[in-house]
Amino acid sequence: MAREEQALLSTEIVNRGVEPSGPDAGSPTFSVRVRRRLPDFLQSVNLKYVRLGYHYLISHGVYLATIPVIVLVCGAELGSLSRDELWRKVWDEATYDLATVLAFLAVLAFTISVYIMSRPRPVYLIDFACYKPADELKVSKAEFIDLARKSGKFDEDSLAFQSRLLAKSGIGDESYMPRCVFEPNTNCATMKEGRAEASTAMFAALDELFDKCRVRPKDVGVLVVNCSLFNPTPSLSAMIVNHYKMRGNILSYNLGGMGCSAGVIAVDLARDMLQASGAGLAVVVSTEAVSFTWYPGKRRSMLIPNAFFRAGCAAVLLSNRRRDFHRAKYQLEHVVRTHKGADDRAFRSVYQEEDEQRIKGLSISRDLLEVGGHALKTNITTLGPLVLPFSEQLMFFAGVLFRHLFPSKASSAPAAGEEATSAAAPYIPDFKRAFEHFCMHAASRDVLEHLQSNLGLRDADLEASRAALHRFGNTSSSSIWYELAYLEAKGRVRRGDRVWQLAFGSGFKCNSAVWRAVRRVRRPSRSPWIDSIDQYPARMDA
């Protein structure tokens, strides 16, 4: 156990500068910082999640699996007969009448109709829009600290801590923040400021979406809105219905407190509602109110969201109408959701509470990377059998089975200076063979680097995630849509390509959505990247 705990720790030497006073005055001082890092979750795959993934696969493919058997049996029977014998059996030895033929055709038509009607309709993504705030809301890292200092809400230690976070966050100098958070002696976490920020972002994204898709708001049958920390009464979904005067029988849902992974949850809920109600069109809105989550206190675990979260919003139009196939961009193939809320550490890893001065804020636990790694492990292990090629599944499953049957051999670590044997080293599936594009939640630079290392991805695979983090910051549940918009603006999405959206958030939850492009996606004329796409990925290295 001690060895496992040690493997989850990383050390960092921090230069504290020159000692100003005391017996060691003038001497350089250093400290060692010990942190928990993202666990190598592919080293400890649980076999039950592999079985769960294969259960999903088999339960949906059992009918198709029986077809080759039926064809083989019938082919063997017919193959034993010559052409003359087959013709004699069909026409000479059989007798037909009109009633028999009509009954047979009626039963065949009924069976085919029931099969077609019982199948769930495919869900298409027609288009989506991402909110781009006004230029006057841009804030550089230096300006962020300067405005925070002028607001008078932070002491120098808190400012220095946020400055260090920004320096290694991966966020550039053009992300967006509502200016109300920097106003001196003003509480920005009010219902008025929250409504103003949320309405501005949601209505801008929806206006663009309705205009691009040429859809009237009254045509929408399902509306799902997710915002984790700002949940007013009436709800955000009611604000949208009121603003656009949507129809009275619309199925509207408002998801709150579900973190940065709620965008995938909202898509899953919209899909279920479309298939259950046959509503036709559904709109999903994913946003977060930065002003309502701003923390002006001193507790460091609550200062972390200040440095990372930025303004953003995405609106998505889904359809289950077959006639929309020709104008759709993507088809939803899989949604896999993982919830680790039963574990206490996972439940409290992202927790809204009050500090010692009764100031409300969002606390980020030091265990976040560890519990996030376990959630990712479960989600990816369940998703693997659904998307990986058979050769990758076979190699991966053989490795998992070996480690399950022979844990002592699989867990034995090599001595210093020795290389791990092929028997002990786990096989890491090549997800690049399952997906052409990756949209990993742009939480921070450290998280993306650990994801890349554990999944064996290339720098190019996470280019969209790093670019979205650099240009827009952590926009919570909408970040995966800014990343997909980046791929489209680069003109990289072609017909048949599969896109993996992976997001994680409070609860603790990890969710995946898999999309397949039904046509080549041309570069959009309207995009949040329209004025900066040519500067990436070079700008991230500047």
Secondary structure by P-SEA (a helix, b strand, c coil): caaaaaaabbbbbbbcccccccccccbbbbbbbbbbccccccccccaaaaaaaaaaaaaacccccaaaaaaaaaaaaaaaccaaaaaaaacccccccaaaaaaaaaaaaaaaaaaaaacccccccccbbbbbccccccccaaaaaaaaaaaccccaaaaaaaaaaaacccccccccccccccccccccccaaaaaaaaaaaaaaaaaaaaaaaccccccccbbbbbbccccccccaaaaaaaaaccccccbbbbbccccccaaaaaaaaaaaaaaaccccbbbbbbbbbcccccccccccccccccccccccbbbbbbbccccccccccccccbbbbbbccccccccccbbbbbccccbbbbbbccaaaaaaaaaaaaaaaaaccccccaaaaaaaaaaaaaaaacccccccccccccccccccbbbbccccccccccccccccaaaaaaaaaaaccccccaaaaaaaaaaccccccaaaaaaaaaaaaaccccccbbbbbbbbbccbbbbbbbbbcccccccccccccccccccccccccc
